[in-house]
């Protein structure tokens, strides 16, 4: 019994307290450079949308940007809490539902105010087939940053954490892609952007148990 106590004392003797806000700094160190890589990747492959000066004056551009940014913030906050052994998802799914519902209202309103012949353009646009794939591509650096952070943390629900980390990366990738995308249809954003984000979340849930194991 004494030997066991001695072993425990030796193991605990070298323990040092974790610096305050260490997890927060780790997230910043893992996510911000990864987001910068996504932006550089987008600029190198696609470049900014050709009508950027005009787009910045359009409310729909900022609604599209805000939709992706709000989803990303909600997911990153949930991932931050899940990185601890006693962490939980909190109100993540309620927040996402509220953001998506608000976007759905905006999308329906745009359709109601538009002529019927413009519905196809507003819903399908000219890039529906490759939009989700490009969002997934630009999400990869951010997802890698999330994995780097979470592997050095202590999440317990690896499937859920992987899913939310994927949603965060997908929404960040969608935000990056929105600076190139010329689609101004809110129904398009609701359907195809959300599909790309969800795809990244599904990949995260499938790979989380393996990638986030600690």
Backbone as a chain_set.jsonl record, in Angstrom:
{"seq": "XXXXXXXXXXXXXXXXXXXXXXXXXXXXXXXXXXXXXXXXXXXXXXXXXXXXXXXXXXXXXXXXXXXXXXXXXXXXXXXXXXXXXXXXXXXXXXXXXXXXXXXXXXXXXXXXXXXXXXXXXXXXXXXXXXXXXXXXXXXXXXXXXXXXXXXXXXXXXXXXXXXXXXXXXXXXXXXXXXXXXXXXXXXXXXXXXXXXXXXXXXXXXXXXXXXXXX", "coords": {"N": [[0.823, -1.199, 0.0], [1.959, 1.186, 0.787], [3.854, 1.499, -1.206], [2.227, 1.962, -3.391], [1.112, 4.427, -2.669], [3.43, 5.961, -2.711], [4.063, 5.885, -5.427], [1.873, 7.264, -6.512], [2.268, 9.747, -5.295], [4.697, 10.485, -6.5], [3.931, 10.658, -9.185], [2.039, 12.694, -9.058], [3.522, 14.749, -8.109], [4.903, 16.22, -10.022], [3.037, 17.599, -11.371], [1.693, 20.465, -12.924], [-0.201, 23.458, -12.705], [-2.688, 24.172, -15.202], [-2.275, 26.854, -17.435], [-4.236, 29.846, -17.149], [-6.987, 30.342, -19.317], [-5.89, 28.722, -21.261], [-7.052, 26.869, -23.024], [-8.651, 28.495, -24.584], [-6.722, 30.071, -25.864], [-5.472, 28.054, -27.289], [-7.46, 27.304, -29.098], [-7.628, 29.686, -30.575], [-5.076, 29.71, -31.686], [-5.165, 27.446, -33.241], [-7.372, 27.778, -34.974], [-7.518, 30.38, -36.232], [-5.121, 30.691, -37.941], [-5.722, 28.527, -39.646], [-8.103, 29.364, -40.836], [-7.112, 31.532, -42.242], [-5.528, 30.155, -44.093], [-7.55, 28.889, -45.56], [-8.767, 31.126, -46.727], [-6.644, 32.1, -48.314], [-6.368, 29.915, -50.004], [-8.813, 29.996, -51.358], [-8.552, 32.47, -52.674], [-6.371, 31.902, -54.305], [-7.314, 29.83, -55.947], [-9.866, 30.599, -56.904], [-10.38, 33.383, -56.554], [-11.658, 36.695, -55.706], [-15.162, 37.542, -56.048], [-16.207, 38.841, -59.173], [-17.702, 41.136, -59.248], [-17.306, 42.545, -56.879], [-17.232, 45.143, -55.738], [-19.796, 46.157, -56.285], [-21.289, 44.172, -55.056], [-20.799, 44.488, -52.343], [-22.523, 46.471, -51.682], [-24.967, 45.322, -51.599], [-27.673, 44.134, -49.704], [-28.258, 41.373, -49.636], [-25.823, 40.112, -49.948], [-24.536, 40.553, -47.509], [-26.322, 39.325, -45.795], [-26.017, 36.66, -46.583], [-23.324, 36.306, -45.846], [-23.52, 36.748, -43.084], [-25.171, 34.637, -42.297], [-23.559, 32.324, -42.627], [-21.442, 33.04, -40.944], [-22.673, 33.251, -38.41], [-23.532, 30.609, -37.988], [-21.029, 29.39, -37.87], [-19.878, 30.607, -35.598], [-21.648, 29.741, -33.57], [-21.15, 26.974, -33.68], [-18.378, 26.816, -33.174], [-18.294, 27.781, -30.551], [-19.737, 25.768, -29.238], [-18.032, 23.579, -29.752], [-15.826, 24.419, -28.316], [-16.74, 24.211, -25.67], [-17.266, 21.474, -25.576], [-14.739, 20.472, -25.657], [-13.791, 20.001, -23.161], [-13.736, 17.512, -20.538], [-16.085, 17.514, -18.997], [-17.77, 18.928, -20.555], [-20.538, 20.189, -22.541], [-22.917, 20.252, -25.271], [-24.542, 22.379, -24.966], [-26.82, 24.854, -25.963], [-26.597, 24.401, -28.659], [-27.924, 23.093, -30.88], [-30.435, 24.292, -30.753], [-29.722, 26.943, -31.263], [-28.687, 26.728, -33.876], [-30.99, 25.863, -35.203], [-32.578, 28.145, -34.912], [-31.111, 30.032, -36.399], [-31.153, 28.889, -38.973], [-33.925, 28.846, -39.376], [-34.499, 31.587, -39.409], [-33.123, 32.284, -41.72], [-34.604, 30.811, -43.539], [-37.041, 32.165, -43.471], [-36.258, 34.606, -44.598], [-35.506, 33.687, -47.12], [-37.953, 32.711, -48.161], [-39.392, 35.103, -48.161], [-37.95, 36.55, -50.079], [-38.524, 35.027, -52.351], [-41.287, 35.427, -52.506], [-41.402, 38.088, -53.173], [-40.412, 38.14, -55.681], [-40.62, 37.653, -59.273], [-42.232, 34.772, -60.758], [-40.748, 33.577, -62.795], [-38.144, 33.903, -62.037], [-37.597, 32.108, -60.073], [-36.19, 29.68, -60.446], [-33.546, 30.556, -60.846], [-33.077, 31.787, -58.384], [-33.208, 29.633, -56.665], [-31.714, 27.413, -57.692], [-29.684, 28.58, -59.172], [-26.554, 29.06, -60.854], [-24.593, 27.456, -59.99], [-25.117, 25.296, -58.369], [-24.341, 22.602, -58.467], [-21.606, 22.443, -57.916], [-21.189, 24.011, -55.688], [-21.565, 22.942, -52.897], [-19.371, 21.161, -52.86], [-17.138, 22.83, -53.152], [-17.367, 24.353, -50.848], [-16.872, 22.357, -48.964], [-14.211, 21.805, -49.654], [-12.895, 24.229, -48.936], [-13.35, 24.099, -46.296], [-11.683, 22.198, -45.257], [-9.003, 22.998, -44.292], [-9.752, 24.388, -41.928], [-11.148, 22.438, -40.532], [-9.046, 20.679, -40.083], [-7.538, 22.284, -38.37], [-9.32, 22.372, -36.205], [-9.282, 19.667, -35.429], [-6.62, 19.442, -34.622], [-6.631, 21.107, -32.359], [-8.59, 19.873, -30.714], [-7.607, 17.302, -30.31], [-5.641, 17.797, -28.506], [-7.027, 18.438, -26.358], [-9.702, 17.393, -24.182], [-12.138, 15.957, -25.099], [-15.124, 14.007, -24.613], [-17.403, 12.908, -25.836], [-16.917, 11.842, -28.724], [-18.003, 11.491, -31.276], [-20.148, 13.354, -31.438], [-18.693, 15.681, -30.907], [-16.965, 15.658, -33.107], [-18.855, 15.985, -35.145], [-19.875, 18.588, -34.592], [-17.513, 20.055, -34.741], [-17.052, 19.668, -37.433], [-19.278, 21.018, -38.528], [-18.656, 23.615, -37.705], [-16.285, 24.017, -39.171], [-17.306, 23.664, -41.769], [-19.147, 25.81, -41.955], [-17.37, 27.932, -41.689], [-15.851, 27.469, -43.999], [-17.876, 27.91, -45.866], [-18.365, 30.613, -45.432], [-15.922, 31.653, -46.32], [-16.055, 30.852, -49.032], [-18.201, 32.399, -49.854], [-17.201, 34.851, -50.551], [-16.384, 34.609, -53.092], [-18.539, 33.516, -54.503], [-21.196, 34.331, -56.675], [-23.887, 34.096, -56.435], [-27.016, 35.383, -55.566], [-29.343, 34.554, -54.492], [-31.336, 33.908, -51.753], [-32.757, 31.525, -51.177], [-31.073, 29.734, -52.531], [-28.71, 29.915, -50.993], [-29.684, 28.97, -48.54], [-30.291, 26.292, -49.18], [-28.083, 25.072, -50.697], [-25.657, 26.02, -49.623], [-26.095, 25.248, -46.974], [-26.164, 22.498, -47.359], [-23.487, 21.927, -48.062], [-22.256, 22.628, -45.635], [-23.484, 20.828, -43.87], [-22.581, 18.43, -44.985], [-19.853, 18.54, -44.331], [-20.117, 18.402, -41.573], [-21.156, 15.807, -41.271], [-19.022, 14.261, -42.201], [-17.234, 14.939, -40.191], [-18.485, 13.761, -37.964], [-18.248, 11.066, -38.6], [-15.504, 10.659, -38.694], [-14.629, 11.623, -36.296], [-14.546, 9.885, -33.906], [-12.178, 8.48, -34.427], [-10.193, 10.405, -35.124], [-10.183, 12.21, -33.001], [-9.501, 10.858, -30.754], [-8.013, 10.442, -27.572]], "CA": [[0.0, 0.0, 0.0], [2.855, 2.332, 0.851], [4.464, 1.667, -2.523], [1.214, 2.601, -4.257], [1.047, 5.844, -2.289], [4.65, 6.615, -3.19], [3.94, 6.047, -6.88], [0.909, 8.346, -6.741], [2.914, 11.004, -4.909], [5.698, 10.843, -7.51], [3.223, 11.069, -10.403], [1.349, 13.97, -8.836], [4.455, 15.781, -7.681], [5.369, 17.023, -11.153], [1.907, 18.262, -12.03], [1.663, 21.927, -12.892], [-1.539, 23.952, -13.076], [-2.843, 24.631, -16.582], [-2.41, 28.318, -17.472], [-5.58, 30.37, -17.328], [-7.369, 30.59, -20.715], [-5.041, 27.939, -22.168], [-7.881, 26.271, -24.072], [-9.065, 29.57, -25.486], [-5.561, 30.409, -26.699], [-5.235, 26.929, -28.195], [-8.438, 27.437, -30.175], [-7.218, 30.805, -31.43], [-3.867, 29.312, -32.399], [-5.494, 26.413, -34.223], [-8.428, 28.139, -35.917], [-7.26, 31.586, -37.039], [-4.241, 30.393, -39.075], [-6.409, 27.631, -40.583], [-9.031, 30.194, -41.599], [-6.285, 32.297, -43.183], [-5.162, 29.221, -45.172], [-8.74, 28.738, -46.399], [-8.916, 32.353, -47.512], [-5.592, 32.115, -49.336], [-6.707, 28.861, -50.958], [-9.906, 30.514, -52.184], [-8.018, 33.523, -53.541], [-5.478, 31.295, -55.29], [-8.055, 28.974, -56.878], [-11.038, 31.255, -57.486], [-10.341, 34.845, -56.5], [-12.88, 37.351, -55.249], [-16.19, 37.674, -57.069], [-15.802, 39.882, -60.115], [-18.479, 42.345, -59.007], [-17.229, 42.738, -55.44], [-17.584, 46.508, -55.346], [-21.253, 46.256, -56.288], [-21.835, 43.196, -54.111], [-20.704, 45.03, -50.99], [-23.648, 47.379, -51.476], [-26.201, 44.544, -51.617], [-28.014, 43.499, -48.422], [-28.236, 39.908, -49.721], [-24.444, 39.662, -49.752], [-24.248, 40.559, -46.083], [-27.16, 38.284, -45.185], [-25.319, 35.404, -46.873], [-22.128, 36.27, -45.021], [-23.921, 36.63, -41.685], [-25.709, 33.288, -42.089], [-22.432, 31.414, -42.441], [-20.66, 33.45, -39.775], [-23.406, 32.907, -37.189], [-23.44, 29.159, -37.822], [-19.661, 29.072, -37.465], [-19.686, 31.042, -34.208], [-22.402, 28.821, -32.705], [-20.478, 25.675, -33.659], [-17.082, 26.946, -32.494], [-18.554, 27.892, -29.113], [-20.091, 24.433, -28.756], [-16.811, 22.759, -29.78], [-14.989, 24.895, -27.208], [-17.25, 23.623, -24.429], [-17.138, 20.019, -25.655], [-13.33, 20.106, -25.559], [-13.539, 19.608, -21.775], [-14.402, 16.232, -20.208], [-17.419, 17.746, -18.457], [-18.44, 19.883, -21.434], [-21.769, 19.775, -23.218], [-23.207, 21.024, -26.476], [-25.34, 23.545, -24.59], [-27.991, 25.12, -26.811], [-26.1, 24.459, -30.029], [-28.924, 22.726, -31.879], [-31.474, 25.325, -30.742], [-29.171, 28.116, -31.94], [-28.63, 26.428, -35.309], [-32.373, 25.855, -35.696], [-33.048, 29.532, -34.994], [-30.411, 30.684, -37.513], [-31.684, 28.325, -40.209], [-35.313, 29.296, -39.502], [-34.462, 32.992, -39.823], [-32.713, 32.296, -43.127], [-35.734, 30.302, -44.316], [-38.006, 33.271, -43.585], [-35.705, 35.553, -45.573], [-35.561, 33.046, -48.439], [-39.354, 32.712, -48.598], [-39.754, 36.486, -48.44], [-37.356, 36.92, -51.371], [-39.309, 34.366, -53.398], [-42.603, 36.059, -52.599], [-41.252, 39.412, -53.779], [-39.785, 37.988, -56.991], [-41.489, 37.026, -60.277], [-42.135, 33.315, -60.795], [-39.715, 33.137, -63.745], [-36.819, 34.001, -61.416], [-37.48, 31.13, -58.998], [-35.116, 28.71, -60.706], [-32.267, 31.214, -60.603], [-32.934, 32.034, -56.954], [-33.095, 28.367, -55.934], [-30.655, 26.556, -58.237], [-28.597, 29.42, -59.651], [-25.713, 28.48, -61.9], [-23.448, 26.769, -59.367], [-25.598, 24.369, -57.339], [-23.677, 21.31, -58.528], [-20.264, 22.457, -57.329], [-21.141, 24.833, -54.471], [-21.249, 22.176, -51.684], [-18.03, 20.571, -52.936], [-16.161, 23.884, -52.899], [-17.461, 24.667, -49.423], [-16.153, 21.286, -48.279], [-12.781, 22.006, -49.911], [-12.375, 25.339, -48.142], [-13.52, 23.749, -44.879], [-10.667, 21.223, -44.84], [-7.986, 23.558, -43.392], [-10.331, 24.721, -40.625], [-11.419, 21.177, -39.848], [-7.744, 20.195, -39.614], [-7.223, 23.082, -37.184], [-10.179, 21.895, -35.123], [-8.774, 18.379, -34.979], [-5.371, 19.72, -33.894], [-6.984, 21.649, -31.04], [-9.372, 18.935, -29.911], [-6.753, 16.169, -29.925], [-4.849, 18.255, -27.368], [-7.984, 18.718, -25.298], [-10.193, 16.145, -23.591], [-13.559, 15.7, -25.346], [-15.539, 12.638, -24.293], [-18.343, 12.455, -26.871], [-16.095, 12.113, -29.905], [-18.847, 11.572, -32.473], [-20.821, 14.649, -31.406], [-17.673, 16.725, -31.036], [-16.538, 15.655, -34.506], [-19.934, 16.573, -35.944], [-19.926, 20.033, -34.38], [-16.278, 20.604, -35.318], [-17.269, 19.693, -38.879], [-20.207, 22.112, -38.821], [-17.892, 24.86, -37.56], [-15.391, 24.125, -40.324], [-18.124, 23.855, -42.965], [-19.669, 27.175, -41.971], [-16.228, 28.8, -41.98], [-15.566, 27.293, -45.419], [-18.942, 28.574, -46.618], [-18.11, 32.055, -45.335], [-14.812, 31.933, -47.242], [-16.546, 30.687, -50.401], [-19.167, 33.457, -50.181], [-16.5, 36.005, -51.113], [-16.275, 34.365, -54.531], [-19.834, 33.125, -55.066], [-21.998, 35.448, -57.18], [-25.31, 33.81, -56.245], [-27.68, 36.313, -54.658], [-30.608, 33.977, -54.06], [-31.325, 33.394, -50.395], [-33.079, 30.092, -51.2], [-29.848, 29.025, -52.935], [-27.834, 29.853, -49.828], [-30.313, 28.099, -47.552], [-30.235, 24.887, -49.592], [-26.804, 24.527, -51.155], [-24.638, 26.314, -48.602], [-26.376, 24.382, -45.824], [-25.778, 21.144, -47.733], [-22.033, 21.839, -47.922], [-21.94, 22.667, -44.202], [-23.931, 19.554, -43.294], [-21.659, 17.405, -45.48], [-18.643, 18.591, -43.507], [-20.487, 17.901, -40.26], [-21.276, 14.34, -41.336], [-17.647, 13.732, -42.259], [-16.683, 15.106, -38.856], [-19.06, 12.764, -37.052], [-17.736, 9.749, -38.966], [-14.067, 10.578, -38.426], [-14.345, 12.094, -34.951], [-14.084, 8.854, -32.958], [-10.797, 8.073, -34.713], [-9.272, 11.526, -35.152], [-10.173, 12.986, -31.751], [-9.186, 9.978, -29.63], [-6.887, 10.931, -26.762]], "C": [[0.863, 1.257, 0.0], [3.506, 2.594, -0.497], [3.493, 2.345, -3.489], [1.117, 4.08, -3.957], [2.273, 6.604, -2.785], [4.589, 6.866, -4.69], [3.002, 7.201, -7.209], [1.537, 9.691, -6.412], [3.929, 11.449, -5.954], [5.028, 11.335, -8.801], [2.589, 12.444, -10.244], [2.303, 15.102, -8.511], [4.896, 16.704, -8.79], [4.244, 17.759, -11.869], [1.99, 19.766, -11.859], [0.285, 22.402, -13.32], [-1.562, 24.436, -14.523], [-3.005, 26.138, -16.584], [-3.853, 28.737, -17.736], [-5.815, 30.686, -18.808], [-6.504, 29.821, -21.71], [-5.858, 27.364, -23.315], [-8.313, 27.323, -25.084], [-7.925, 29.958, -26.417], [-5.267, 29.306, -27.704], [-6.206, 26.974, -29.371], [-8.04, 28.557, -31.124], [-6.017, 30.417, -32.284], [-4.163, 28.279, -33.478], [-6.431, 26.883, -35.314], [-8.059, 29.319, -36.806], [-6.27, 31.346, -38.173], [-4.905, 29.489, -40.11], [-7.405, 28.405, -41.443], [-8.279, 31.041, -42.628], [-5.852, 31.424, -44.359], [-6.341, 29.028, -46.115], [-8.946, 29.954, -47.294], [-7.886, 32.419, -48.633], [-5.861, 31.068, -50.41], [-7.804, 29.331, -51.906], [-9.387, 31.557, -53.17], [-7.138, 32.94, -54.641], [-6.244, 30.51, -56.345], [-9.134, 29.749, -57.632], [-10.901, 32.764, -57.594], [-11.658, 35.41, -55.992], [-13.893, 37.428, -56.39], [-15.914, 38.914, -57.904], [-16.547, 41.199, -59.89], [-18.457, 42.73, -57.533], [-17.642, 44.136, -55.008], [-19.102, 46.7, -55.289], [-21.874, 45.335, -55.237], [-21.826, 43.726, -52.686], [-21.843, 45.985, -50.662], [-24.984, 46.638, -51.397], [-26.483, 43.929, -50.253], [-27.919, 41.975, -48.478], [-26.823, 39.366, -49.536], [-24.129, 39.555, -48.268], [-25.113, 39.565, -45.321], [-26.503, 36.918, -45.375], [-24.091, 35.254, -45.978], [-22.487, 36.053, -43.551], [-24.443, 35.237, -41.368], [-24.58, 32.304, -41.795], [-21.637, 31.752, -41.182], [-21.358, 33.071, -38.475], [-23.385, 31.407, -36.928], [-22.046, 28.762, -37.324], [-19.427, 29.435, -36.003], [-20.397, 30.102, -33.249], [-21.685, 27.478, -32.579], [-19.132, 25.75, -32.945], [-17.269, 27.059, -30.984], [-18.912, 26.529, -28.52], [-18.872, 23.52, -28.717], [-15.882, 23.138, -28.629], [-15.439, 24.269, -25.889], [-17.098, 22.103, -24.425], [-15.691, 19.56, -25.532], [-12.956, 19.683, -24.144], [-14.274, 18.306, -21.467], [-15.825, 16.407, -19.705], [-18.237, 18.686, -19.334], [-19.695, 19.306, -22.062], [-21.995, 20.662, -24.428], [-24.006, 22.272, -26.171], [-26.58, 23.673, -25.459], [-27.609, 25.193, -28.289], [-27.197, 24.187, -31.049], [-30.087, 23.732, -31.909], [-30.995, 26.576, -31.474], [-29.129, 27.91, -33.453], [-30.035, 26.447, -35.91], [-32.9, 27.269, -35.856], [-32.407, 30.258, -36.177], [-30.967, 30.208, -38.85], [-33.124, 28.79, -40.435], [-35.372, 30.749, -39.962], [-34.081, 33.101, -41.3], [-33.849, 31.8, -44.011], [-36.797, 31.377, -44.502], [-37.546, 34.277, -44.625], [-35.801, 34.98, -46.978], [-36.985, 33.055, -48.99], [-39.8, 34.122, -48.954], [-39.195, 36.94, -49.788], [-38.128, 36.279, -52.52], [-40.664, 35.051, -53.598], [-42.538, 37.421, -53.288], [-40.669, 39.357, -55.181], [-40.771, 37.363, -57.972], [-41.219, 35.527, -60.367], [-41.012, 32.842, -61.718], [-38.305, 33.219, -63.157], [-36.596, 32.944, -60.344], [-36.319, 30.169, -59.219], [-33.745, 29.33, -60.425], [-32.024, 31.418, -59.113], [-32.693, 30.743, -56.173], [-31.899, 27.541, -56.387], [-29.449, 27.366, -58.688], [-27.832, 28.776, -60.783], [-24.577, 27.641, -61.32], [-23.862, 25.749, -58.308], [-24.803, 23.071, -57.304], [-22.302, 21.323, -57.852], [-20.152, 23.283, -56.053], [-20.825, 24.017, -53.215], [-19.84, 21.596, -51.683], [-16.958, 21.617, -52.646], [-16.179, 24.313, -51.44], [-16.695, 23.622, -48.615], [-14.643, 21.449, -48.45], [-12.2, 23.092, -49.016], [-12.56, 25.11, -46.648], [-12.389, 22.866, -44.371], [-9.588, 21.835, -43.95], [-8.53, 23.862, -42.001], [-10.654, 23.455, -39.846], [-10.117, 20.579, -39.308], [-7.308, 20.964, -38.373], [-8.05, 22.662, -35.989], [-9.665, 20.579, -34.547], [-7.5, 18.567, -34.157], [-5.659, 20.212, -32.484], [-7.619, 20.575, -30.165], [-8.569, 17.706, -29.499], [-5.887, 16.525, -28.724], [-5.743, 18.694, -26.216], [-8.504, 17.38, -24.764], [-11.688, 15.965, -23.831], [-13.899, 14.243, -25.037], [-16.524, 12.074, -25.321], [-17.714, 12.766, -28.229], [-16.922, 12.234, -31.178], [-19.553, 12.917, -32.545], [-19.828, 15.783, -31.585], [-17.164, 16.808, -32.467], [-17.578, 16.284, -35.411], [-19.946, 18.088, -35.815], [-18.664, 20.707, -34.894], [-16.385, 20.672, -36.834], [-18.221, 20.801, -39.293], [-19.488, 23.452, -38.732], [-16.983, 25.078, -38.763], [-16.18, 24.365, -41.603], [-18.671, 25.263, -43.073], [-18.56, 28.186, -42.249], [-15.844, 28.705, -43.454], [-16.609, 27.955, -46.295], [-18.766, 30.081, -46.582], [-16.984, 32.461, -46.285], [-15.304, 31.885, -48.686], [-17.475, 31.822, -50.801], [-18.503, 34.695, -50.778], [-16.194, 35.83, -52.597], [-17.636, 34.186, -55.177], [-20.663, 34.342, -55.465], [-23.5, 35.205, -57.044], [-25.907, 34.768, -55.21], [-29.038, 35.801, -54.18], [-30.5, 33.417, -52.648], [-31.804, 31.944, -50.32], [-31.877, 29.245, -51.604], [-28.933, 28.848, -51.738], [-28.393, 28.876, -48.799], [-30.136, 26.626, -47.905], [-28.798, 24.419, -49.804], [-25.654, 24.844, -50.216], [-24.831, 25.389, -47.401], [-25.981, 22.936, -46.114], [-24.274, 20.946, -47.596], [-21.603, 21.822, -46.469], [-22.302, 21.337, -43.548], [-23.02, 18.413, -43.731], [-20.39, 17.371, -44.639], [-18.924, 18.085, -42.099], [-20.589, 16.39, -40.223], [-19.898, 13.69, -41.392], [-16.991, 13.834, -40.886], [-17.197, 14.065, -37.878], [-18.512, 11.37, -37.332], [-16.264, 9.581, -38.599], [-13.705, 10.977, -36.995], [-13.855, 11.024, -33.994], [-12.651, 8.4, -33.203], [-9.835, 9.241, -34.567], [-9.12, 12.229, -33.809], [-9.837, 12.128, -30.536], [-7.952, 10.481, -28.89], [-6.553, 9.943, -25.65]], "O": [[0.564, 2.244, -0.672], [3.693, 3.744, -0.896], [3.885, 3.187, -4.297], [1.048, 4.901, -4.872], [2.168, 7.749, -3.225], [5.007, 7.919, -5.171], [3.297, 8.019, -8.08], [1.368, 10.661, -7.151], [4.023, 12.636, -6.268], [5.485, 12.291, -9.427], [2.599, 13.257, -11.169], [1.947, 16.275, -8.622], [5.233, 17.86, -8.532], [4.476, 18.458, -12.855], [2.315, 20.27, -10.784], [-0.328, 21.809, -14.207], [-0.599, 25.026, -15.011], [-3.8, 26.663, -15.806], [-4.589, 28.063, -18.456], [-4.936, 31.235, -19.474], [-6.393, 30.216, -22.87], [-5.405, 27.37, -24.46], [-8.338, 27.07, -26.289], [-8.131, 30.152, -27.615], [-4.863, 29.579, -28.834], [-5.819, 26.713, -30.51], [-8.106, 28.394, -32.342], [-5.951, 30.758, -33.465], [-3.491, 28.241, -34.509], [-6.314, 26.447, -36.46], [-8.268, 29.263, -38.018], [-6.548, 31.765, -39.297], [-4.687, 29.654, -41.31], [-7.539, 28.137, -42.637], [-8.754, 31.24, -43.746], [-5.811, 31.894, -45.496], [-6.164, 29.004, -47.333], [-9.262, 29.82, -48.476], [-8.22, 32.754, -49.77], [-5.61, 31.308, -51.591], [-7.735, 29.093, -53.112], [-9.735, 31.536, -54.35], [-7.153, 33.421, -55.774], [-5.867, 30.522, -57.517], [-9.3, 29.583, -58.841], [-11.267, 33.355, -58.611], [-12.649, 34.69, -55.863], [-13.519, 37.385, -57.562], [-15.439, 39.924, -57.385], [-16.071, 42.258, -60.298], [-19.464, 43.189, -56.994], [-18.337, 44.289, -54.004], [-19.625, 47.325, -54.366], [-22.871, 45.687, -54.607], [-22.739, 43.447, -51.909], [-22.098, 46.274, -49.493], [-26.021, 47.256, -51.156], [-25.612, 43.263, -49.693], [-27.543, 41.343, -47.49], [-26.651, 38.264, -49.015], [-23.525, 38.579, -47.824], [-24.68, 39.019, -44.306], [-26.439, 36.117, -44.442], [-23.856, 34.183, -45.418], [-21.839, 35.271, -42.856], [-24.185, 34.711, -40.285], [-24.643, 31.545, -40.828], [-21.212, 30.861, -40.447], [-20.707, 32.616, -37.534], [-23.238, 30.975, -35.785], [-21.913, 27.897, -36.458], [-18.841, 28.652, -35.255], [-19.829, 29.704, -32.232], [-21.622, 26.909, -31.489], [-18.782, 24.843, -32.19], [-16.486, 26.495, -30.22], [-18.451, 26.176, -27.434], [-18.692, 22.767, -27.76], [-15.231, 22.276, -28.04], [-14.608, 23.847, -25.085], [-16.829, 21.511, -23.38], [-15.441, 18.373, -25.324], [-11.908, 19.068, -23.944], [-15.315, 18.024, -22.061], [-16.681, 15.557, -19.949], [-19.278, 19.187, -18.908], [-19.886, 18.091, -22.107], [-21.345, 21.695, -24.587], [-24.138, 23.143, -27.03], [-27.304, 22.699, -25.663], [-28.207, 25.938, -29.065], [-27.382, 24.968, -31.983], [-30.656, 23.99, -32.97], [-31.756, 27.197, -32.215], [-29.49, 28.804, -34.218], [-30.243, 26.984, -36.997], [-33.594, 27.567, -36.828], [-33.079, 31.012, -36.88], [-31.221, 31.01, -39.748], [-33.502, 29.097, -41.565], [-36.196, 31.104, -40.805], [-34.645, 33.91, -42.037], [-34.041, 32.309, -45.116], [-37.388, 31.486, -45.576], [-38.341, 34.749, -45.438], [-36.136, 35.695, -47.922], [-37.195, 33.374, -50.16], [-40.509, 34.318, -49.941], [-39.875, 37.629, -50.548], [-38.359, 36.918, -53.546], [-41.12, 35.227, -54.728], [-43.508, 37.853, -53.912], [-40.451, 40.395, -55.807], [-41.664, 36.623, -57.561], [-40.111, 35.07, -60.086], [-40.388, 31.814, -61.452], [-37.368, 32.658, -63.726], [-35.514, 32.884, -59.76], [-35.558, 29.878, -58.296], [-32.883, 28.686, -59.827], [-30.905, 31.245, -58.631], [-32.04, 30.764, -55.129], [-31.151, 27.025, -55.557], [-28.315, 26.895, -58.598], [-28.399, 28.03, -61.582], [-23.706, 27.17, -62.052], [-23.059, 25.378, -57.452], [-24.608, 22.496, -56.234], [-21.886, 20.317, -57.277], [-19.109, 23.255, -55.399], [-19.881, 24.369, -52.508], [-19.187, 21.54, -50.641], [-15.974, 21.323, -51.967], [-15.133, 24.603, -50.859], [-15.958, 23.964, -47.69], [-13.884, 21.254, -47.501], [-11.145, 22.907, -48.409], [-11.997, 25.836, -45.829], [-12.161, 22.797, -43.163], [-9.269, 21.242, -42.919], [-7.851, 23.623, -41.003], [-10.456, 23.404, -38.632], [-10.092, 20.036, -38.204], [-6.772, 20.378, -37.432], [-7.537, 22.601, -34.872], [-9.618, 20.399, -33.33], [-7.323, 17.928, -33.119], [-5.011, 19.788, -31.527], [-7.229, 20.392, -29.012], [-8.827, 17.129, -28.442], [-5.444, 15.635, -27.998], [-5.27, 19.25, -25.225], [-7.829, 16.357, -24.88], [-12.446, 15.831, -22.87], [-13.058, 13.357, -25.184], [-16.474, 10.885, -25.636], [-17.954, 13.826, -28.807], [-16.571, 13.008, -32.069], [-19.559, 13.557, -33.596], [-20.086, 16.734, -32.323], [-16.952, 17.903, -32.988], [-17.242, 17.027, -36.333], [-20.019, 18.797, -36.819], [-18.73, 21.815, -35.428], [-15.88, 21.606, -37.458], [-17.996, 21.459, -40.309], [-19.683, 24.324, -39.579], [-16.913, 26.179, -39.309], [-15.776, 25.177, -42.436], [-18.666, 25.852, -44.153], [-18.774, 29.173, -42.952], [-15.547, 29.716, -44.091], [-16.282, 28.503, -47.348], [-18.99, 30.758, -47.585], [-17.075, 33.481, -46.969], [-15.002, 32.78, -49.475], [-17.533, 32.177, -51.979], [-19.164, 35.498, -51.437], [-15.796, 36.777, -53.275], [-17.859, 34.661, -56.29], [-20.814, 35.278, -54.68], [-24.3, 36.025, -57.494], [-25.364, 34.935, -54.117], [-29.791, 36.533, -53.538], [-29.666, 32.552, -52.38], [-31.312, 31.19, -49.481], [-31.684, 28.152, -51.071], [-28.433, 27.75, -51.493], [-27.659, 28.054, -48.251], [-29.862, 25.804, -47.03], [-28.351, 23.471, -49.158], [-24.762, 24.015, -50.034], [-23.872, 24.821, -46.877], [-25.517, 22.228, -45.22], [-23.826, 19.924, -47.077], [-20.687, 21.086, -46.1], [-21.524, 20.787, -42.768], [-22.717, 17.524, -42.935], [-19.908, 16.297, -44.278], [-18.083, 17.421, -41.494], [-20.159, 15.757, -39.259], [-19.641, 12.695, -40.716], [-16.276, 12.925, -40.465], [-16.439, 13.546, -37.059], [-18.329, 10.578, -36.408], [-15.831, 8.488, -38.236], [-12.597, 10.7, -36.535], [-12.84, 11.225, -33.326], [-11.976, 7.974, -32.265], [-8.775, 9.097, -33.958], [-8.061, 12.78, -33.508], [-9.881, 12.615, -29.406], [-6.97, 10.895, -29.507], [-5.634, 10.183, -24.867]]}, "num_chains": 1, "name": "protein.A"}
